Structure formats: structure tokens, C-alpha cells
């Protein structure tokens, strides 16, 4: 891939949106620059070539259409993607006439953005050029696990992905249900068609119907133009109904009819609109129990539960805490421009023994916080900020050598061990294990030799006897 192709220009007046879009594309290996207004964007584009421009539609002074026209005037072949929350058919037609490559409607996921950028580059770059980023990281398909129960679950998902049958994914909050839904989508025959997600818990009940099914102009006060619903936007592709258990029971009846008839009735519409959509629903609730309590329609449950999938909680995914912890360390070290720290053996044992009620999401937040708090190159227990603290309890090395010291972990009881004492104990135990070799002890602890030397000098100044080979 050429340098020009790898450069992407993001244009948005919202700082948080610019940051999110930039981070998402940089994670895929692209070189990203941003501008907070249309004028700055065109200046940057004039100064150097970019492989693609992604711009918001509504901005002060120069809007997205102005950016589109300016870019095309300078470089007609450069693809431009427009992002808007106020899309209309006429606006889309105008944008396409001006040369827009894609038109993305808000709200959208960052995974959708990555897929659109890849699609646009594939269609615009010369065949001899390499299309993919040098270091792709696609959260849409990457599920990190070495646990046998997760690997078998992924095999099942690949087997059922090609069908059109509805899938119900259940699991605790934070287990990554949407990530697994996207994994199914990426392995389906609809991969090149839209993936549309709607959070049934995040949208008020009185607005969810219009979001799902759309409405005609004049259908209600404020409906100044026709708006297609999520089902229509997902036509030919996949629709994710996230947190389906939170949907109002009256709306469930309308959803059931859509699934049975494969057509939607827009609010204020005169005739139904045919749709071809594969449904994936997710929930952290026990829908079977909800049907017994009359909180969820039994007929809708069976319609959705054609292929049931249960995501195991993190505490039941053997070995994944360490694996995911290292992945998040790399991610947040890169995002924050820091050297990747290592997790001390004691901190690792605490992470492994923790019950993780918030699952993978909680682990990610703990690692993100630890990276920010850690002011050195090692994450110690004090950087984790976990509930129900666990502390390190060393066991003495048997006289005359014997086995290595047992670096065990147990719940905090009795007199607390200070962080300084715990740190010193870990360093001394490591030195005894390698007979005083400071370089090897540093590697065991995951710290630099310089840090080890500074710590030992501090202990010596306090009158401590440093373990050695003697």
C-alpha cells in the first residue's frame, strides 16, 4: 500500500467524534490526520495527498458538501465518505452526484466505519496496490480466547453463520455479545451487505418503533420528511437487536409480525415494504424466565431462539484473563503513547483469582486504568483498584535450597502487608531464586535492570541485606 493510500483525513467539528474516528482507523494501521472544520480540511488536502476523506455533513461555515466539492475539485479520484444524522433521499442523491463514495447514517459503529473504509479503498485503489492496512486490528471479527468452551462456540457460530435462521445470543453483561454477533455476520454469506445494530434498551419505548420501522412524512408532529427504519437499512443484510429483553411487550407483537411476514409498515405508510433481513438478538436477561413471568412474548422468544448461543462468563474462560490482559495492555499503551508495562506476578495472580462480575468489559477497564495510573514499567497490585483485595503471602525458602519459594495468593486477612513490603519481598524472592543474578531477577519480575538497581540501592540505604550467591 502506498503512503498516500494509507493516509486518511477526518473532518468533524465534534472533538470526541474526531478522536473516536481517528483511534478506530489508526488501530487498523492507517495514518490519520484530522481537521475541525471544512476550511482547515481543504487546506490540509491542498498541502498533501490523502487516500480517503471522511467528513461530517453539518459543520459551521463549510459543511460536508462543501468539503466534498472542494476535494473533488483538487483531486477528482479521491474517495469521500459523508457522515450525517440528518440523511434524506434528496441529500444522498445530491452527494452521490457530487462524487461521494459512501453515505453513512448516524448512529453507526466504529466497526461499520472500518468496513466502509476498507470497501471504498478496495474499489478505488489500483489493482497492483496493496489494499489492506499493514497491521490490521479488526474488533469486528477478532475474538481473543484460548478457552476450549469459547473455541467450540466459535466453531458452532461458523457452522450456522451461512443460514438465515434467527440467532439469540444470551450472556452476562460485559461478555461481548455484540462482538460475537459481528463474528457471525463476518462469516455469513451477507458479509458484503449492511450490518445494522439497534440498542433496544437505549431508545425510549415511544421512539423505538419509529427507529425500527421508519415513518412517512407527516406521520406525526415533527415528521418533516420520510425516514427509513433500521429494518429497511439492513435489507439484504443483518440486523442486531441488542438487549431485546428490554423491548416493550406491545412492540414485541409488531416485531413478531415483521419476522413472520418479512415486511414492515412504516408509521403513516399506506402499504408494507418487503424486507430480507437476518436477525441476531442479544440479551443479558433470562428470556425463558421472562416468558414465564409474562414480561416477554413466548411466541417471539421461540421465533428468535432458533439457534441459541450462550456466551460463557470470563470466570469460566480458563486462561483468557492473562491473554486478554496482555491484549488490552498493548491497546491502551499505544492509545496513550506509553511504553507497554508488564504485570507483576502478584498482580497477575490477583487478576486470575478475581471473579470478574463485569466480565471482559470490567477487565478492559481495569487494564486501561492501570496503564494510566502506572508511572513506571510495571503494574503492581495497587494499580488495579479491584474490590475484595487479595494480597501476596510469601513462603520461606526451605533451608539448604529445596524448592523455589511459593508465590501464592490468598484473601487479605490478619495484619495487612504494606505495598513497599510486598514489593521488597517479591524482589528478594526473585533474587534468591536466581542466586543473586540481578539481570535474571529483573526478567522474572518484568522490570528493567535499572529499576532493579535503584530499588536495591534504596534497600541497602535502609540497612537491608541483599540476597546474593554467597
N, C-alpha and C positions, 0 to 999 in steps of 0.2 A: 504494500500500500504506500502511495506517495505521501509526502509530508502534507501536501495540500489536502488530500482526501481525508486525512486523519484530523484536520482542524475543523472545529465546529464553532459557530458563533451563536450564542444565546442572547436573545433580546427580550427583556421584560423589566417593567418598572417596579415590580414587587421583589424586594431583596431576598425574601425567603424562597420565593419561586425560582429566582435565578440560581440560588445556592443549590436547591434540590435538583434542578435540571442539570446543573454543571457536575455535581457529585455523581449523579447517576451515569452520565455519559463518560466521565473520567474513569469511573470504575470499569468501564468496558474497554479502556485503553485509548480513548480518543483524547486529542489535545483540545481543550475547550477554552474559549475566551468569552467574555460576556459584556453586555452594554445595557445601561439602564434606561436608554431612550433611543428613538429612531435615528436622531441626528448623529449620536455617537456611534451607533452601529454602522451607518453608511460611511463615516469617516474611517472606521477600522477596516471595513470591507474594501475601501478605496486604497488603503495603505498596504494591505497584504491579502493574498487569495485565501479563501476558505472552501472546504469541500461541501459544506451544507450550512444553511442558516435556519435557525428555529426561532420564531418570533411570536410574541403575543399580539393579538389584534388591537385591543384597546389600550392605548398609552397616550400620555399628554403630548401635545404638539404633533409629532409624526407618529402615526399609528402603524399597525402591521401591514396594511395595504400599501402605505407609502414606502415602507421598508422593502416590500416585495417588488414594487415598481422600480425603486432605486437600484436594488441588487440586479434585477433583470436588465436594466439599462447599462450597468457596468459589465456584467457577465451573464449573458442570457442562458448559459448552460448550467449555472449553479442552482441546485435544488433548494427550494424554500418551503419550510413546513410552517403552517399557521396554526396557532392555538387560540381558542376562543371559548367563552362561556355563553356567548350570545349568537350562536350559529343559526342562520336561516338558509333556506334553499337559494334565495337570490344572492346572498353573500357568498355562499360556496361557489355558485356558478361564476360570479364576478372574479373570485380568487383564482379559479381554475383558468378562466380566460386570460388572466394576467400572468399565468405560468406557474401557479402554486403546485407543488408536487403532492402535498397531503394537507388535510384539513382536520385537526384533532379537536374534539369537543371536550370541554371540562364537564365533570371531573374525569380524570384519567389516571392510570397508574404509571409509575416510572418504568415498569416492565413494558407497558404498551409503547411508551416513548422509545425505548431501546429497540423494540421490534420494528417500529415505523422507520427509525433512522437507518437501521440495517436494510430494510426493504428498499428505501429510497436510494441508498448508496449502491445496492445491487443493480438497480435499474439505470443508474446514471454513470457509473464508473466504467471505463473501457475494459473489455474482457481480459486484457493482459495484466490489469492491475489487480492486486490482492484486495479483496473486499473486507474481510473480517479484521477487527482490531488485533493488535499484536498480542495483547493479554486480555482476552475476553473474560468477563465475570458476569454471568447472566443469572441473576437471582430468580429469573422466571423458571429455570429448569434445574438449577443446582441445589440438590438436597444432600447435605453432608451428613453421612452416617456410616458407621461400621457395625451397627447393631443388627443382629440376624433378623429380628422381627421387622425392622424397617426395610431391610433389603428385600425380604419376601413380599412386603407390602408394595414396594415399588414394582416388583415383577408382576404382581396382580394388576396394578394400575396400567402397566404397559399392555397387558393382555386385553383389558376391557376398553382401552382408550379409543380403539378404532370403531367401536359401536356407537349408536346414537342413544343408547339407554341412559336414563337419568341416574345420577350418582349422588348419594347422600354421604357426606364426609362428617363424621362426628369425632369430637375430641375435646379435651380441656382447653381452656383459654391459654393462648400462647404457644400451642403446639405447632403452629404453622399450617393451618388448614388451607388457607388460600394458596400457599406455596405448593402444596400437594395438588390442589385443583389446577394450578397452572402447569404442573408437571404432566397431568393427564392431557391437558389441552395441547401441550407441545408434542405429545406422542400420538395425537389423534390425526385423522385424515382432514381435520378442519384447521390445521395449524396455520395455514395461509389466509384464513378467514378471521373476522373480528373476535376478540375476546373482550366481553363487556362485563364489568362487575358492579353490583349494587349492594350496598350495606343496608339491610332491612331494619337494623337497629338504629342507624344514624339519621334516618329520614323520618320526620313526623308522619304518623299514620295518614293524616288527611292529605299529605303531599305524595306519599309513596305510590298511590295508584296512578297519578299523572306521570310520575317518573318512570314507572314500569311500562305503562300502556300508551303514553303520549296523549296529546289533545289537539283539537282543531281550533282555529282562530275563532274567538268569541264564545268558546265553551264555558267560560266563567270570567268573572271580573279580573282583568289583568292579562287574559289570554289574547294578546295583541297579534299573535302570529301562530301558525301551526308548528307544533313541536313533536318530532317522533320520540317514542319511548324507548327504553332500553331493549325491549324485545325486538323492535324494528332495527335498532342499531346493530344488534347481534345477529341479524338474519344471515343464515348460511354458516354461522359460527357457533360460539359457545357463550352462554350466559351464566355467570356465577351469582347465585342468590346467597349472599353472605349473611350469617345469623338469621336463617329462615325461621327459627323458633320464636323470634320477636315479632313476626308479622301478625297484624290484627286478624282475628278469625273471620271477619266479614270479607276482608280482602283475599283470604285464603280460598274462598269459594270462587272468586273471579279468576284467581291464578289457576285453580284446578280446571276450569273450563278452557283456559288458554292452552294448557298442556294436553287436554283431551282433543280439542278441535284444531290445534295448530294454527290459530288465528287470534288476533287481538282486536278489540273495539276501542278506538281512541275516544276519549271523553269528547262528546259533542259530534262524534263521527256518524256518518249515515250508513256505512257498510263496513263489515270486518275486513281486516288486512291479513292475508296469509303470511305465515312466517315459518321458517325452518331453523329451529334453534335446539342445540343440545344443552340440557340443563344440568348444572352441578350445584348442589346446595350444601351449605356448611352450617354447623351449629355446635355450640358447647353445651346445649341442653339435652336432656334425655327425652327425645321426641316420643318414644313409646310411652313413657310415663305421662307426658303431656297429653297424649290422646286419651289416656285413661281418666285424666282429670278434666277432659273436655276443653282444654286450652289450645289444642291443635287438632285439625280435622283428620280423622283416621283415613279417609279415602285419599287425601292429599299426601299423607305420610307414606302410604303404600305406593302411590304414584311416583314419589321421589325416591323411595328406598328400593329401587330395582336392583342397584348394586350398592350394598352397604360397605362403607370403609370406616374403620375406627383407627385413629392415629394414637399411638401409644404415648403416654406422658414421658417427659425427659428422664424421670427417675427409673423408668423401665427400659431405657435405651442404653444398654451396657457399653461403656467405653466412649459414648458420644459427648460427655461433658468435656473431656480433655480435647477431643477432636474439634468440637465446636468452639471451645475456649480459644484454641490456637487460631482458628479461622477469624474470630472476632478481634483477637489481638492484632492480627495483620491489618484487618479492615480499619479499625479505629486509630491505629498508629499512623497509617497512611493518610487518613482523613485529617488528623490533627497535626500532620507534619512532624511526627516524633519517631525516634528510633524505636523499633519494636522491643518492648521489655519482655523479660521472661517471668514466668510464675514460679515462685519459690516452692520447694517440695511441700512445705507446711500448708501454703495457700492451696496447692493442688489437692491435697488430702481433704481440706475443708470443702472445696468445691465438689469433690466426689462424694462426700458424706452428706451434703446438704440435700434436702428433699425437693427443692425446686417447685414450689407450688405455682409459680408463674411460668414454669417450663422454659422453652428456648428463648422466649421474649425476655424473661427475667435474667437468664444467663447473659444475653447480649447486653442488657442494660448494666449489669454488674461489671462486665469486662470493659464496657465503654467508660463507666465511671472510674474504674481502677486505672485505666490508661491516663485519664485526665488528672487524677489525684497523684499518681506515682510521679515523684520528682527525680527518680533515678532510673536504673535499668533493670530493676527487679520489683515485681509486685509481691508484697508481703500481706499477711492476713489483715493488717489494719487498713489496707486499701480496699477491701472487699465490701465492708459495711453490710454484712449479712445479719439476719435475725438469728436468734438462738446460737450465739457464738460457740465455736469449737476451738479448743486450744491444743497445742502440741505438748506432749508429755514424753520427754526423753527417758530412755532406759540406759543404765550404765553399761559400759562395755565390760564383759567378764574379764577378770584378771588373767593375764597371760595371753591375751589376744582373743581367741574364740571367735564367735560370730560378730558380724558388724552390728552397730547399735541399731535398735529398733525405733525408727522414727514413726511412732504410732500417734493416732489422733483419737481423742475422746471428748465427750461433752465437758464443758467447764464446770468443775466442782472444787470445793475447798478454796484454798488461798489462790488468788489469781497470779498468773505469771505475767510480768511486765513485758512489753514488746521488746525492750532492749535486752532483757534476759533471754527471751526466746530467740532473738536474732543471734546473740552471742553463743547460745547453746548449739544452734544449728551449725554455725561456722566451726566451732570447736569439734563437734561430732564429725563433720566432713573432713577436717584436718586429721583426726585420729584414724579415720577410715583409710586415708591415703598416706598415713605415716608422715604427716607434716608437709607433704608436697602442695604448695600453695596454688600452683597452676592447676593441678588436677582437682583440688578442692573448689576452686573457682568455677570449673566446668560443671561439677556436680551441683553446685548451688545456682548456676546460671547467672553468675555475676562476672564482672571484669576483674582481672588481676589487680588493677589499680584500686578498685573498690575494696577488694580483699586486703590489700596492703594498708589502705587508710584505716580500715576497721581494726586491724591487728595493732597498728600504731596507737590507736585510741585505747585499746585494751591494755597494752603494755604500759602506757602512761598512767593507767589506773592500778598498776601493780599485778596484773593478771599474768599467769604463766602460760605461754602459748604452746599448744601441743606440737611436738616435733618428732623426728625419727629417733631421737636419743632415748 
